[in-house]
Amino acid sequence: MDNFFDALKMLGEENSVETELLIEKVKSAMLKAAKRAYPHSEDRIRVEIDPATKKFAMYIVQEIIEDEPIDENEINIDTARTIKPDAVIGDTILKEIDISRLGRMAALSAKQSIKGDLREINREQVLEKFQQKEHDCITARVSQIEPGRGTVTVVYDGSELYLFKNEQIPGETLVEGKDVKVYITGILNKTKKPIVKISRTHKDLVKRLFETEVPEIYDGTVEIKSISREAGSRTKIAVWSKDENVDAIGACIGPKRSRITAVVNELSGEKIDIIPWSENPREFIAKALAPAEVMKTVITSVEEKTCTVVVPNNQLSLAIGNKGQNAKLAAKLTGYKIDIKPQTNNLTGEPAEELAEDFPDALLNKADEVLDEVAEVITELVENLEAAPEVPEIAREIDEETVEEVAEAVEE
């Protein structure tokens, strides 16, 4: 019987279940099994499990009668007095059941019942532990790394969770025994066997890390408006301050860059761009393409959320980014499809057609200077024609037509 209580204790530890609760579940299972073996004694069966005295017994409550008993629920007074000398008719006595006589089917039934109870206990424990932490960040300890598939097992408050390869930051090396922050993306199969899904690549992990490091975000003074992320490479985060006296970007960076450095270190060196959020889409889009400088932004369709931006020729590749990363992150951050154009056409040297009517003032001023120079040349040509009567009339007409065409082209 000692082995039974040792196994009971081990079972409780493995499943993080209190021994008292486990005993109640075992009692219930054994009671069901005994009732199947003694169907006529259903209400008279008792189970006693006491880990202190290491006693495990099952009984049938028998009624003491004067006549011969008709089933297990009765006992003759004379027989009863051999067990209990002071027994009287109408009283009850406990008859111990030989557990080994319950049969193999009863034992299997009890085993299945206990397993089912343990599953339900585990389900309730998981939901109680993690339901309030769904869509939140927790700190877990790495306990095992599977060499082949790369799945990492982490432990949080006695529960094992699995961080699959596709949810790990690319290029990151986790170490057994070290703490790591993970984001709970959701809990699946809540009604049966709950599965807690965790991630290191989810964009909201960055949000939760900033909430932890930046008091102004935690108390709501600074608000994170949107986040776009390519895990392991770069993240853009748009912030806004409700208090005009609080610098949203400065709060996120922190004294001597301490706050943003803490987040970057937790993400294994991932680069983070902090962008000032703006209600003005053109301004927000321009800032989102940082570190590139944007000269002009034009919203081409408010309904379809499309826009075109002009950047200096030498910053076109910077605005687009390696494999288009900067442009993609800016698009996800702002919600706009962004078409990036260079300041001038590389072949003609002319402004991009889509934005010719909406260039920055500096470019318009430069265009005016060029037009003035062309106008002077045209004037000089006309004066030369008037001062040269010896030029044949047909040639004069051709030149005048040419001048007019040039003038019209300049106007256009």
C-alpha positions in Angstrom: 0.0 0.0 0.0 3.0 2.3 0.5 3.6 2.1 -3.2 0.1 3.4 -3.8 0.6 6.5 -1.7 4.1 7.1 -3.3 2.5 6.9 -6.7 -0.3 9.2 -5.6 2.2 11.8 -4.4 4.2 11.5 -7.6 1.1 11.8 -9.7 0.1 15.0 -7.9 3.5 16.5 -8.4 3.7 15.7 -12.1 0.3 17.3 -12.7 0.7 20.1 -10.2 -2.4 18.9 -8.3 -2.9 19.1 -4.5 -2.8 15.7 -2.9 -6.2 16.3 -1.1 -7.9 17.1 -4.4 -6.3 14.1 -6.1 -7.5 11.9 -3.2 -11.0 13.1 -3.8 -10.8 12.2 -7.5 -9.4 8.7 -6.7 -12.2 8.2 -4.2 -14.8 9.2 -6.8 -13.2 6.8 -9.4 -13.0 3.9 -7.0 -16.6 4.5 -5.8 -17.8 4.3 -9.4 -15.8 1.0 -10.0 -17.2 -0.6 -6.8 -20.8 0.4 -7.7 -20.4 -1.5 -10.9 -19.1 -4.6 -9.0 -21.8 -4.3 -6.4 -24.8 -2.8 -8.2 -27.2 -3.6 -5.3 -25.1 -1.7 -2.8 -24.8 1.5 -4.8 -25.7 3.8 -1.9 -23.9 1.8 0.8 -20.3 1.8 -0.5 -17.7 3.9 1.3 -14.1 4.6 0.3 -11.4 5.6 2.8 -8.0 7.0 1.8 -5.8 8.5 4.5 -2.2 9.4 3.4 -1.3 10.1 7.0 -1.9 6.6 8.2 -1.5 5.2 4.6 -4.8 3.5 4.8 -6.8 2.7 1.7 -9.9 0.7 2.2 -13.4 0.2 0.7 -16.5 -0.9 2.7 -20.2 -1.8 2.3 -22.4 -0.5 5.0 -24.4 -3.6 6.2 -27.6 -3.4 8.2 -27.7 -5.8 11.2 -30.8 -8.0 11.1 -32.1 -10.9 13.1 -32.9 -13.2 10.1 -30.6 -14.5 7.4 -29.3 -11.8 5.1 -30.6 -11.8 1.5 -27.6 -9.8 0.0 -24.4 -8.0 0.8 -26.3 -5.1 2.4 -27.4 -7.2 5.4 -25.7 -9.2 8.1 -27.0 -11.5 10.8 -26.8 -10.2 14.4 -24.7 -13.2 15.5 -22.2 -12.7 12.7 -22.1 -9.0 13.4 -21.2 -9.6 17.1 -18.1 -11.6 16.1 -16.9 -8.3 14.5 -18.5 -5.8 16.8 -19.4 -7.3 20.2 -21.8 -4.5 21.2 -23.7 -4.7 17.9 -27.5 -4.5 18.1 -30.3 -5.2 15.6 -31.1 -2.2 13.4 -27.5 -0.8 13.7 -25.0 -0.9 10.9 -21.5 -2.3 10.5 -18.8 -1.8 7.9 -17.8 -4.8 5.8 -14.4 -4.3 4.1 -14.3 -5.1 0.4 -11.4 -7.0 -1.1 -10.3 -4.5 -3.7 -8.5 -7.2 -5.7 -12.0 -8.8 -6.3 -13.3 -5.8 -8.1 -12.0 -7.2 -11.3 -9.9 -6.0 -14.2 -12.7 -4.1 -15.9 -13.4 -2.2 -12.7 -9.8 -1.3 -12.3 -9.6 -0.1 -15.9 -12.7 1.9 -15.4 -11.2 3.6 -12.3 -8.0 4.3 -14.2 -9.9 6.0 -17.0 -12.0 8.0 -14.6 -8.9 9.3 -12.8 -7.3 10.2 -16.1 -10.4 12.1 -17.2 -10.5 13.9 -13.8 -6.8 14.8 -14.2 -7.4 16.2 -17.7 -10.2 18.3 -16.4 -8.1 19.6 -13.5 -5.3 20.4 -15.9 -7.7 22.2 -18.2 -9.1 24.3 -15.4 -5.6 25.0 -14.1 -4.3 26.1 -17.5 -7.3 28.4 -18.1 -7.0 29.9 -14.6 -3.3 30.5 -15.1 -3.3 31.8 -18.6 -6.7 33.2 -19.6 -6.0 36.5 -17.9 -2.6 36.6 -19.7 -3.9 36.0 -23.2 -2.4 38.7 -25.5 0.1 39.6 -22.8 3.8 39.1 -22.3 5.2 36.7 -19.7 8.7 35.7 -18.6 9.5 32.0 -18.9 12.6 29.9 -18.5 14.1 27.8 -21.3 14.1 24.2 -20.2 14.9 22.3 -23.4 15.8 22.9 -27.0 15.0 20.2 -29.5 18.0 19.8 -31.9 16.2 18.6 -35.0 13.0 20.7 -35.3 14.3 23.5 -33.1 11.2 23.6 -30.9 12.0 25.3 -27.5 10.3 24.2 -24.3 9.8 26.9 -21.8 8.4 26.7 -18.3 6.1 29.2 -16.7 4.7 28.7 -13.2 5.1 25.0 -13.4 3.5 24.7 -16.9 5.5 23.7 -20.0 4.9 25.8 -23.1 6.3 25.2 -26.6 7.9 27.9 -28.7 8.0 26.6 -32.2 10.6 27.4 -34.8 8.4 29.7 -36.8 7.6 31.8 -33.7 11.3 32.3 -32.8 13.2 35.4 -33.9 15.3 34.5 -36.9 19.0 34.2 -36.0 18.4 34.2 -32.3 20.0 31.5 -30.1 18.2 30.7 -26.9 20.0 29.1 -24.0 18.7 26.4 -21.6 18.3 27.8 -18.1 17.9 31.4 -19.3 14.8 33.6 -18.9 13.1 34.7 -22.1 10.0 36.9 -22.7 7.3 35.5 -24.9 3.9 36.8 -26.0 0.8 34.7 -25.6 -1.0 35.0 -28.9 -4.0 32.9 -27.8 -5.4 29.8 -26.1 -6.8 27.1 -28.4 -9.1 24.2 -27.6 -10.3 25.7 -24.3 -13.2 23.3 -23.8 -11.0 20.2 -24.0 -7.2 20.3 -23.7 -6.1 24.0 -23.8 -3.0 24.8 -25.9 -1.3 28.0 -25.0 0.3 29.5 -28.2 3.4 31.7 -27.6 5.5 33.8 -29.9 8.7 35.9 -30.1 7.9 37.3 -33.5 4.5 38.9 -32.9 4.5 42.6 -33.2 2.6 43.1 -30.0 5.6 41.6 -28.1 7.4 44.9 -28.9 4.4 46.8 -27.6 4.3 45.0 -24.3 8.1 45.4 -23.9 7.7 49.2 -24.3 4.8 49.2 -21.9 7.1 47.6 -19.4 10.1 49.9 -20.0 8.3 53.2 -20.5 6.2 54.5 -17.6 4.5 57.1 -19.8 3.2 54.3 -22.1 2.1 52.2 -19.1 0.1 55.1 -17.5 -1.4 56.1 -20.9 0.3 59.5 -21.3 2.1 58.2 -24.4 0.1 56.0 -26.8 1.4 53.5 -29.3 -0.7 54.1 -32.4 0.6 51.3 -34.6 3.5 48.8 -35.1 5.0 47.1 -38.1 7.6 44.4 -37.7 9.9 42.0 -39.5 11.2 40.0 -36.5 14.9 39.8 -36.2 15.5 42.7 -38.6 13.5 45.9 -38.0 10.5 47.3 -36.3 8.7 50.6 -36.8 6.5 51.9 -33.9 4.4 55.1 -34.2 3.8 56.9 -30.9 1.8 60.0 -29.8 1.6 62.0 -26.6 -1.6 63.1 -25.0 0.4 65.7 -23.1 2.0 68.4 -25.2 4.7 68.7 -22.5 5.7 65.1 -22.9 7.9 64.2 -25.8 6.6 60.8 -27.0 9.8 59.8 -28.8 12.1 61.0 -26.0 10.1 59.0 -23.5 10.5 55.8 -25.5 14.2 56.4 -26.0 14.8 57.2 -22.3 17.8 58.8 -20.5 20.9 57.9 -22.4 18.8 55.6 -24.6 18.3 53.2 -21.7 14.7 52.3 -22.4 15.0 51.5 -26.1 18.3 49.7 -25.4 16.5 47.4 -23.0 13.9 46.6 -25.6 16.5 46.1 -28.3 18.6 43.8 -26.1 15.5 41.7 -25.3 14.9 41.3 -29.0 18.5 40.2 -29.7 19.6 43.5 -31.4 16.5 44.1 -33.6 16.6 47.6 -34.9 13.7 49.9 -33.9 12.5 53.1 -35.5 10.3 55.3 -33.4 8.0 57.4 -35.5 5.9 60.4 -34.4 2.3 59.7 -35.3 0.3 62.4 -37.0 -3.4 62.8 -37.9 -2.2 64.2 -41.3 -1.6 61.1 -43.5 0.9 62.9 -45.7 3.0 63.9 -42.7 2.7 60.5 -41.1 3.7 58.7 -44.3 6.7 60.9 -44.8 7.9 60.2 -41.2 7.3 56.5 -41.6 9.8 56.2 -44.4 12.6 57.3 -42.0 15.6 57.3 -42.2 15.0 58.4 -45.8 14.0 62.1 -46.4 10.7 62.6 -48.1 10.4 65.8 -50.3 6.7 65.5 -51.1 3.7 63.2 -50.4 0.5 63.0 -52.5 -2.5 61.0 -51.5 -3.7 59.6 -54.8 -6.8 57.8 -53.4 -8.3 58.3 -49.9 -10.7 55.4 -50.4 -8.1 52.9 -51.6 -5.5 54.4 -49.3 -2.8 54.8 -51.9 -0.2 57.5 -52.2 3.0 58.6 -54.0 6.0 60.1 -52.4 9.0 61.9 -53.9 12.5 61.4 -52.4 15.9 62.8 -53.4 17.5 60.7 -56.1 20.3 59.7 -53.8 17.9 58.4 -51.2 15.7 56.3 -53.3 17.3 53.0 -52.3 17.3 54.1 -48.6 13.6 54.8 -48.8 12.8 51.4 -50.4 15.3 49.6 -48.1 17.0 46.2 -48.5 14.6 43.9 -50.4 11.9 46.6 -50.0 11.9 46.3 -46.3 11.7 50.0 -45.3 8.8 50.6 -47.8 6.9 47.5 -46.6 7.2 48.4 -43.0 6.1 52.0 -43.6 3.1 50.7 -45.6 2.1 48.4 -42.8 2.6 51.1 -40.2 0.5 53.7 -42.0 -2.0 51.4 -43.8 -1.2 53.1 -47.2 0.1 51.6 -50.3 3.2 53.7 -51.0 4.6 54.4 -54.5 8.1 55.8 -54.1 9.5 58.1 -56.9 12.9 59.8 -57.3 13.1 63.6 -57.4 13.9 63.6 -61.1 13.6 61.1 -63.9 17.0 59.5 -64.3 16.8 59.6 -68.1 15.2 63.0 -68.8 16.1 64.9 -65.6 12.5 66.0 -65.4 10.3 65.7 -62.3 8.2 62.6 -61.9 5.1 63.0 -64.0 2.6 62.1 -61.3 3.8 64.9 -59.0 4.8 67.6 -61.5 1.8 69.7 -60.6 2.5 69.4 -56.9 6.2 69.9 -56.4 7.8 71.5 -53.3 8.3 75.3 -53.5 12.0 75.0 -53.9 11.6 72.9 -57.1 8.9 75.3 -58.4 11.2 78.3 -57.9 14.0 76.4 -59.8 11.5 75.8 -62.6 10.6 79.5 -62.7 14.3 80.3 -63.1 14.7 77.9 -66.0 11.6 79.3 -67.7 12.9 82.9 -67.4 16.1 81.8 -69.1 14.2 80.1 -71.9 12.1 83.2 -72.3 15.2 85.4 -72.7 16.5 83.1 -75.5 13.1 83.3 -77.3 13.1 87.1 -77.1 16.6 87.2 -78.5 15.7 84.9 -81.4 12.7 87.2 -82.3 14.8 90.3 -82.1 17.4 88.7 -84.4 14.8 87.8 -86.9 13.4 91.4 -87.0 16.9 92.8 -87.4 17.8 90.6 -90.4 15.6 91.6 -93.4 17.9 89.8 -95.8 16.8 86.4 -94.4 14.4 84.8 -97.0 10.7 85.1 -96.0 10.2 81.3 -95.9 13.1 80.9 -93.5 11.7 83.7 -91.3 8.4 81.9 -91.2 10.0 78.6 -90.2 12.0 80.2 -87.4 8.9 82.1 -86.1 7.0 78.8 -86.1 9.8 77.1 -84.2 9.9 79.9 -81.7 6.1 79.6 -81.2 6.4 75.8 -80.7 9.2 76.2 -78.2 7.1 78.9 -76.3 4.1 76.6 -76.2 6.2 73.7 -75.0 7.7 75.8 -72.3 4.2 76.9 -71.1 3.1 73.3 -70.9 
